[in-house]
Amino acid sequence: MPVAGILNSHDPALERFLYASVGEDRNGSSVTVLSALARLDLDPWDVAAELASSGRRAAVSRLGKLLSRSIDVPALATENGEVARSLAALLPGAAPAATSFSDALHKGVAFSPGAVLSVTLVILILIQILFSGTWETAE
């Protein structure tokens, strides 16, 4: 296990979500998702992991309900749904899937070497089939 994993056993992919702001409290201090969940006596890392694995709609619904319970941030009383939707997009795996090959390339989706090799082999086989019957040998 890397040294960082020994010191911090939490999933680093959740940090972007947990350290995002949910608004300001009554004193004007910025409140993060982590602090809002901790103020509700919940383990922020456990809740974030559950939200990340529950799917986007379920995460938005549950997060909205949790945020509505936060009495420290006045704006969450009325805007918890909007805040939950924007925060759920920060959860790992929340990005929408690419709809086409060009979208995948534009979004930087990585293709495995095996997939690239398979596509290349199929193309080479198709080229061989195409040209195998067209060349006649001169005798």
C-alpha positions, -999 to 999 in steps of 0.1 A, spaced: 0 0 0 14 34 -9 23 57 20 -5 81 11 -30 52 14 -17 45 49 -22 81 60 -55 86 42 -76 55 37 -104 73 19 -110 72 -18 -93 103 -33 -118 102 -62 -144 115 -37 -124 146 -27 -136 168 -55 -172 162 -44 -166 164 -6 -146 197 -8 -171 214 -30 -190 243 -15 -227 240 -7 -231 277 3 -224 300 32 -235 295 67 -251 322 89 -217 335 98 -207 340 61 -182 310 61 -181 287 32 -195 253 39 -183 222 20 -202 190 14 -178 174 39 -186 199 67 -224 199 59 -225 161 63 -204 161 94 -227 188 109 -255 162 104 -235 137 124 -229 116 93 -196 102 81 -190 122 49 -167 97 33 -192 68 38 -221 89 25 -201 101 -5 -191 65 -13 -228 54 -10 -239 83 -32 -213 75 -59 -224 39 -61 -261 45 -60 -266 61 -95 -271 97 -104 -309 100 -98 -307 83 -65 -277 103 -55 -294 136 -64 -325 126 -44 -307 114 -13 -283 144 -13 -311 168 -17 -329 153 13 -297 155 33 -289 190 24 -324 201 32 -318 190 68 -288 214 71 -300 243 91 -266 260 92 -268 270 55 -300 291 49 -299 289 11 -302 251 13 -337 254 27 -350 264 -8 -322 255 -32 -312 220 -20 -324 203 -52 -304 226 -75 -273 223 -53 -277 185 -51 -279 182 -89 -247 203 -94 -229 184 -67 -239 150 -79 -221 157 -112 -189 159 -91 -192 123 -79 -169 97 -95 -185 81 -125 -212 107 -128 -201 120 -162 -225 111 -190 -214 84 -214 -202 94 -248 -229 91 -274 -206 86 -304 -170 78 -314 -163 115 -320 -178 124 -286 -156 98 -270 -125 112 -286 -135 148 -277 -141 138 -241 -108 120 -239 -122 85 -234 -93 61 -233 -95 30 -254 -77 -1 -242 -49 -15 -262 -69 -47 -267 -98 -28 -283 -75 -9 -306 -57 -41 -317 -91 -58 -323 -104 -30 -345 -71 -29 -364 -72 -67 -370 -108 -65 -382 -99 -37 -406 -69 -57 -420 -90 -88 -425 -116 -68 -443 -89 -53 -466 -75 -87 -473 -110 -101 -482 -116 -71 -504 -84 -74 -524 -80 -112 -523 -102 -118 -554 -93 -88 -574 -57 -95 -583 -51 -120 -610 -17 -134 -616 -3 -130 -651 7 -164 -666 
